[in-house]
Amino acid sequence: MTAEVMAQEETQAAEVVVAVEPLKEEKVAEENVKPRESSVEASKPKMVEKSSSYKEESNYLSDLKEFERKALSELKSKLEEAILGNTLFEPKKEALLENEEKKNEGEEKEEEEEKKVDVEENDVSLWGVPLLPSKGAEGVDVVLLKFLRAREFKVNDAFEMLKKTLKWRKESKIDSAVDEDFGSDLASAAYMNGVDHEGHPVCYNIFGAFESEELYQKTFGTEEKRSEFLRWRCQLMEKGIQKLNLKPGGVSSLLQINDLKNSPGPSKLRVATKQTLAMLQDNYPEMVAKNIFINVPFWYYALNALLSPFLTQRTKSKFVVARPNKVTETLTKYIPIEEIPLHYGGFKRENDSEFSSQDGAVSELILKAGSTATIEVPALEVGNSLCWDLTVLGWEVSYKEEFVPTDEGSYTVIVQKGKKMGSQEWPLRNTFMNSEPGKVVLTIENTSNKKKRVLYRYKTIKSSF
């Protein structure tokens, strides 16, 4: 479950509120959709353009503003001095001073301890990146810029934040949390699945998992259990960070999807959410590119009022909110439809044996209000199987599937009878094996007064005989 949870500015009260540029309207195949009927040849599909609605800020020195480069240089100087002077971890500095006052108890032993500390502090790293600037690690600028951006390029504030993060990680032994076994109870509460248009790994946080009173009590029933939950959440974050490329030009943050469907109310989640929020905001700066909240219930806005004071403006600017009827539409702005799980209106199925990531891009057409369009999937070789996925965002259309033989003397085969599709329909998948040359025709009739986005893909599975 995400830490940067459930906070939103007052202006974000619409069904879908996005703190980014609106998605550019797709014009794919619109010119081929006539007021009544048209045909879209699937053999020459127009591909879905990925959303350019948000990008990570550049980590290249040449792209930074002058004051940003200056702040980065000052932070690196402070960090270099602190590491080489063994002052990065203040408790250790105090311990060394105490040891110096006890020289009569064994100076040789003290020198060995100091050397050991020197080596340990010089090897300070964060998320696999050595932090001693003079070592020239490729990712050090990327890591330090995260702390600077989180503190609006105020060098002293960023340095204090970095020190506190390193101290917290050391005292809590966060690096070892990655390999710890927390059991399977929380596996359904949060997981990594796929990437977005920009390559950010996507983390799904399922608040509805805690609708179960048994799991809720096992997770949040006591302070000790809440502490274990926080450690498990750190583990998930660390595993997500392992998928990142903390180098200039690399993908260096995650996309968070927070599903609030069937979530317990704010009275139950307030304490745990506040603790998680504080932990992740303080120790994982700029690790989330966007925080998308879906299936948002009415009480979300009440919790927002409670938690908003604990969020920075920069954190809140990354929030996107979608009501239940806008989930798929919102997700497709950020994630390819083939990477969105089926239950969220996407094409991604577990253990899919028919489509893979190598099967090509998804195509799209815009269907005007009151129009009918047909998608033609060629089936020229006999004995092969055709497989296709199709969805209409918001549905409320009439839909049918037919096989039309090339031979005009043959009969048209009804693959799926015409039916009216409701607004909550899942994506369709179907297959057909042809016994003669022809084409599969998918017909979509938009009887609504709104234009519709139709997303589809298909493939031919060669016969093994």
C-alpha positions, -999 to 999 in steps of 0.1 A, spaced: 0 0 0 15 33 -9 27 59 15 18 89 -5 -18 81 0 -51 98 -3 -44 134 -4 -57 158 -30 -61 195 -34 -96 209 -31 -98 217 -68 -96 180 -76 -132 171 -71 -142 161 -106 -146 125 -117 -112 125 -132 -87 151 -121 -52 150 -136 -25 174 -125 -9 171 -159 -16 181 -195 -48 165 -208 -44 135 -231 -43 146 -267 -73 135 -286 -65 106 -308 -74 111 -345 -66 76 -355 -90 63 -382 -116 90 -374 -115 101 -410 -125 66 -420 -156 65 -397 -186 78 -417 -218 90 -402 -233 55 -406 -208 29 -415 -171 24 -425 -145 -2 -426 -111 -3 -409 -87 -28 -423 -69 -46 -395 -41 -55 -419 -30 -18 -419 -37 -8 -383 -30 26 -369 -11 22 -336 -20 38 -303 2 67 -296 16 67 -261 6 96 -238 31 124 -234 12 136 -204 42 135 -180 79 129 -180 105 127 -154 127 157 -149 161 154 -165 191 143 -145 216 154 -170 239 182 -158 235 200 -191 197 201 -187 198 216 -151 193 253 -145 223 272 -131 210 273 -96 202 236 -97 238 228 -108 251 250 -81 230 233 -54 241 198 -66 277 209 -65 273 222 -30 255 191 -18 283 169 -32 309 189 -14 291 186 19 286 149 14 323 143 4 334 162 35 310 143 58 320 109 45 357 115 45 355 132 79 334 104 94 307 129 104 278 116 83 264 94 111 265 117 140 260 90 167 292 74 155 311 107 158 300 110 194 311 74 200 345 82 187 349 112 209 340 91 239 366 66 229 392 93 227 386 102 263 394 66 273 428 62 257 441 47 289 418 17 283 435 6 251 447 29 224 456 2 200 420 -12 201 406 23 196 428 28 164 415 -4 149 379 6 156 385 40 140 400 24 109 370 1 107 347 31 109 366 49 82 363 20 57 326 15 65 317 52 61 337 56 29 316 27 15 283 45 21 258 37 -6 221 42 -12 199 19 -35 231 4 -48 248 37 -57 281 46 -39 276 80 -24 312 92 -21 312 118 -49 349 115 -56 343 78 -66 324 91 -96 295 66 -95 273 72 -125 241 73 -104 252 96 -76 238 128 -93 205 110 -99 202 101 -62 212 134 -48 189 153 -72 160 134 -57 167 148 -23 173 183 -37 140 183 -56 122 171 -25 135 201 -6 132 226 -34 170 227 -40 177 240 -5 211 224 1 211 223 39 176 208 40 184 182 14 216 172 32 197 168 65 171 147 48 198 125 32 215 120 66 183 111 83 174 86 56 208 69 58 206 68 96 171 53 94 181 27 69 211 17 90 192 15 123 163 -3 107 185 -26 86 164 -18 55 189 -35 31 182 -68 48 144 -64 46 144 -73 9 152 -109 17 128 -113 47 98 -135 45 65 -118 55 43 -147 45 16 -146 18 -12 -128 36 -2 -94 22 5 -106 -14 -29 -94 -26 -25 -60 -9 3 -47 -31 23 -60 -60 44 -50 -90 29 -56 -124 41 -43 -158 54 -9 -169 38 24 -181 42 42 -214 75 57 -202 89 25 -188 81 32 -151 75 -1 -132 39 -1 -120 30 -9 -83 -7 -17 -75 -19 -11 -40 -52 -28 -32 -68 -12 -2 -98 -35 -6 -77 -64 7 -82 -50 42 -120 -53 39 -114 -87 55 -115 -80 93 -92 -110 98 -65 -96 76 -70 -61 89 -65 -72 125 -35 -94 115 -19 -63 98 -29 -33 119 -43 -48 152 -13 -37 173 16 -13 171 39 -42 166 18 -55 137 17 -20 121 55 -18 124 58 -52 106 34 -39 79 57 -8 74 87 -30 70 68 -52 45 59 -20 26 96 -10 26 104 -44 11 80 -38 -17 94 -3 -23 130 -17 -23 121 -44 -48 105 -18 -71 136 4 -69 157 -26 -80 138 -24 -113 149 12 -118 179 26 -137 194 52 -114 215 68 -141 211 100 -161 185 93 -188 173 61 -171 138 54 -156 143 64 -120 108 63 -104 77 42 -101 41 46 -110 17 39 -81 -19 27 -87 -40 29 -55 -73 10 -58 -97 21 -31 -126 -2 -41 -141 -19 -10 -115 -1 11 -121 2 49 -132 37 58 -108 65 70 -114 57 107 -96 24 103 -68 34 79 -60 68 93 -32 58 117 -15 33 94 -18 56 64 -3 85 83 27 63 94 32 49 59 29 84 44 56 98 67 79 69 62 79 69 24 78 107 20 108 111 43 129 83 31 120 76 -6 120 111 -21 110 115 -58 106 77 -62 70 80 -75 64 96 -109 26 96 -105 2 85 -78 -31 74 -94 -61 67 -72 -89 47 -88 -124 36 -76 -124 66 -53 -153 65 -28 -170 95 -13 -150 93 20 -117 98 2 -122 136 3 -127 135 41 -95 116 45 -78 140 21 -86 169 45 -69 150 73 -38 140 55 -32 170 32 -12 190 57 13 162 59 20 163 22 43 186 3 29 205 -26 52 187 -49 38 153 -37 2 165 -42 10 177 -77 16 141 -87 -19 129 -77 -45 117 -102 -80 107 -91 -105 86 -110 -141 76 -100 -152 40 -107 -166 48 -142 -134 64 -153 -108 38 -143 -98 23 -176 -100 56 -194 -76 71 -168 -52 42 -167 -48 41 -205 -34 77 -204 -4 64 -185 -2 26 -191 -5 7 -224 -37 -13 -226 -18 -45 -230 0 -38 -197 -33 -31 -178 -47 -61 -159 -80 -75 -173 -100 -66 -142 -91 -29 -148 -103 -30 -184 -70 -39 -200 -57 -68 -221 -32 -83 -197 -41 -118 -185 -22 -140 -161 -3 -168 -177 -15 -157 -211 -8 -184 -237 -22 -165 -267 -7 -131 -266 28 -120 -255 48 -88 -255 63 -97 -289 29 -98 -306 29 -62 -317 12 -30 -306 -25 -23 -300 -44 -4 -326 -71 23 -320 -99 40 -338 -122 68 -327 -159 61 -333 -180 92 -336 -214 94 -320 -241 77 -341 -215 60 -363 -208 23 -372 -173 10 -379 -160 -24 -390 -126 -39 -383 -115 -65 -408 -90 -92 -398 -77 -111 -428 -78 -149 -428 -64 -159 -461 -47 -192 -452 -70 -221 -444 -67 -239 -411 -51 -211 -391 -66 -197 -359 -73 -160 -355 -73 -145 -320 -83 -110 -311 -88 -87 -281 -111 -57 -283 -125 -31 -259 -145 1 -262 -138 26 -234 -171 31 -217 -188 6 -240 -226 13 -245 -224 2 -281 -238 -27 -301 -212 -53 -312 -211 -84 -334 -185 -107 -350 -188 -125 -383 -166 -145 -407 -171 -135 -443 -157 -160 -469 -139 -147 -499 -160 -169 -521 -193 -150 -526 -211 -183 -530 -203 -193 -494 -222 -184 -463 -213 -158 -437 -206 -175 -404 -218 -158 -372 -189 -158 -347 -208 -138 -320 -243 -127 -323 -250 -90 -321 -255 -77 -286 -257 -44 -267 -227 -39 -245 -231 -22 -211 -208 4 -197 -191 -21 -173 -182 -48 -198 -147 -63 -196 -125 -65 -228 -135 -93 -252 -113 -121 -264 -123 -145 -291 -108 -170 -315 -118 -185 -348 -104 -212 -371 -113 -207 -408 -119 -236 -431 -118 -214 -462 -101 -180 -471 -119 -149 -459 -119 -124 -431 -133 -118 -397 -154 -87 -395 -159 -70 -361 -187 -45 -362 -192 -17 -336 -222 5 -337 -221 36 -315 -257 45 -306 -247 70 -279 -242 107 -282 -205 105 -273 -176 94 -294 -159 62 -283 -123 49 -283 -120 14 -296 -88 -5 -288 -80 -38 -304 -52 -63 -314 -52 -95 -333 -28 -123 -343 -28 -154 -365 -18 -186 -349 -3 -209 -376 -16 -244 -378 9 -271 -368 -5 -295 -394 
